[in-house]
Amino acid sequence: MTAPLRPSLRLALFDCDGTLVDSQFAIIDAMTAAWAEHGLGVPDPMAVRRMVGLSLVEAVALLLPAEAPDLHVAVAESYKRAFAASRGRGEVHEPLFPGILDTLAALADAGVLLGVATGKSRRGLDAVLKGHGITGRFVTLQTADVGPGKPNPHMVQRALAETGAAEAGTVVIGDTTYDIQMARNARVASVGVSWGYHAVAELEAAGADRIVHGGAEVARAVLDLLER
């Protein structure tokens, strides 16, 4: 029997915060400043960390469930201003996780297209990629500025439309259950990474097809899923 043909285009779609870069401290600092601006006290850093990956207004709404929607929007805007001000002062540090550059190179060498799907704004994503000199590695950049955020499949669907990749030839790589749920909702495979902001047991329960524990392991996991 003839083996089925693989999709001609293959896509690895990476989350940013908690997967490519460690941005938790910058995010917590900006959220703390936003809460202070509105007299809300101090947010729980671990609660903020768990919301990383969601669209900003949705994250604020989950952190402040008793507050009105207009305040959620106002706090989100304050967060954006605080983060931008910190970046302007050179105080935002979002280092790449170890092994990420090697993984991006290995996937590109294997002919896999690279993309990003993130709850970050496009401005924030552009700043991160430019700061690390990796903007040109990605052929599609999906942010929550347009359409619904994770775990809605919309960002994956936009990436597929932009690149021409098929569901069967696409893998999402992320550190939160939102990433894994987005992948499942989009009917694509997923790799959960253990160094981010949700626990491995949560990623497994959400349905991750693979779990990896180091940046250098990502490429092999992605290629295994693409070749199955």
N, C-alpha and C positions, 0 to 999 in steps of 0.2 A: 504494500500500500504506500502510495506517495505521501510524504509528510506534508502537512499544510505549510503554505508559504508564510514567512514572517511578514509583518507590516514593513513597508519599505522605509518609513520614517519612524524613528524612535525618540522619545522625549523623556528626560528626567526633570521633574518639576520640583524645585526645592522651596521649602519654607525659608524665611530669612532669620528672624529673631529666635534664638534657641536652637537653630539648626546650622546655619552658616556662621552666624556671629553671636557672641554673648553680649546681649544688650540689656540684661535685666537691671543693672544698677542705674543706667541712664533712664530707663523707663520708670523705675520706682522713684527716682529723684524728681522727674517731671510730674508724676502723678501726685507726689507729696506737695509740690509747689502749687499745683492746681487746686488741691483740697484746701490748702491754706488760704488761697485767694478767695475762696467762697466760705471760709469759716467753718470748715467741715472737720477740723481736727487733723489727725494723721492716719492715713490708710494703713492697713495691715500689709506689710511688704510681701508676705507669702501669698496673700489673696491677690495682690496686683500681679505677681509672678504667674499665677495660674490663669490669668485672663489674657496673657500675651498670646497673640495670634488672632484674637477676635477683632472685628472692626472696633474703632475707638469708642463710639457712642454706645455700642452694645456692651463693651467691657465696663464702661462707667456705670451703665444701668444695672449690671449684675453686682457691681461693687456697692452701689447705692440704691438698693431695691425699694426703699421707702420714700425716695425723693421723686419729684415730678419730672416728666420727660424734658421739660424746658431746662431744668437744672442739669440734667445729663448732658445735653447739648452744650450748655455753657461751660461745664467742667471740661468737656472734651476740647473745646476751643482754648481754654486756659492751658490745658496740657500741651496743645500744639505750640502755643506761644512760649511756654516754659522750655520745651524741648528745643525749639529753634533758637531761643536765646542762649541756652547752654551750648549748643553746637557753634553758634557764632563766637562764643568766648573760648572755644577750643576745649570745652570740658566734657564733651561726649566721647566716651571710649567704647567702641563696639568691636573687640578683637575677633578675628576669625578663629574658629575652633581648630585644634590641631588636626592635620590630615586633610582638611577641606580642599586646599589648593591641589594636592595630589589627586584627590578624587575627581575634581572638575577636569583636570588634565587627562586622567585615565578614561573618563567617559567620552570626552571629546575625541580622544585618539581612537576610541572604538566606534566613532561615527554617531554617537548619541547626541541629539540636540539638548541644550540646556535651557531651563527657564526658571523663573521665580514666581511663586504665588504666596503673597504675604498680606497680613493685616496692616502693615505699614502704609503710610501715604506714599505716593509716587515720589514726592520730594525727598522724603526720608530714605526711601530705597535707593534713589539715585545717589544720595550723599554717601551711603554705606558702600555701594559698589564702586563709586569713583574713588573713595578714600582708600580702598584696597586694590585699586587698579584692575578690577575684574569686570567692569561694565561690558566690555566687548565679548565676554564669554557667553552671554545669555542672549538668546534669540527672541524670547518673549518675557515680558515683565508684567505680571498681573498684581494689582493692588486693590484695596477695598475702596479706593476713590470712585470706582465705577461699578455699580451694581452691588448685589449682596455679598457679604463676606463669608468666611468659613462658619459652619461646615456646609453651607450651600455649595453645590457643584459648579456655580457660575464661573469662577475663576479658571477652573480646569477646562471647562467647555470653551471659554474664550481662548485659552492657550492652544487647544486642539484646532480651533478654527484658524488661528493665526499661523500655526506651523504646518498644518496639514497632517499632523500625526493622528493615529487612530487610538481609540480607547485601549485596544489590545497591545499597543506599543508604547504605553505611557506608564510611568511610575511616579508617584508623589513621595517625597522624602520630607519627614517632619518630626517634630519633637512633642506634639500635643495630640490629644484625642480629636481636636478640631481638624487637624490635618488628615488624620486617618479616616474620620467620618466624612470629610469632604471627598477623599479618594473613593470611598465606598459609594457615596451618593453619585459620583461621576462614573462609577463602574470601571475604575482603573486600579492597578495594584499599588501597594504602599510599603514603604520602609520606615519603621519607627526608629529614632535615634535616642540613646539612653542618656545623653549628656545635657538634655534640655530641661524643660519646665514642667513636664508631667512624668509620672512614674512609669517604669517599664510595665508593671502589671496593668496599668490603665491603658497603655498603648495596645497591649495584647488583647485586653477585653474589648477594645474598640474595633479589633479586627485587622491589625497590622499583619501583612504577609511575611515580613521579616523584621527582626530587631537587630540592630548593630550597636556596638559599644565603643567604636572608635572611628574617626573620620576616614581612615584608610580602608575601612571595611565597606564603606557605602558603595563604591563602584562595583565590587564583586556582587553584592546583594542585588543591586539594580540590574546588572547584566544577567544574573541568574533568573530573575523574574521575567526579563525581556526574552530570554531564550527558552523558557519552559513551554 
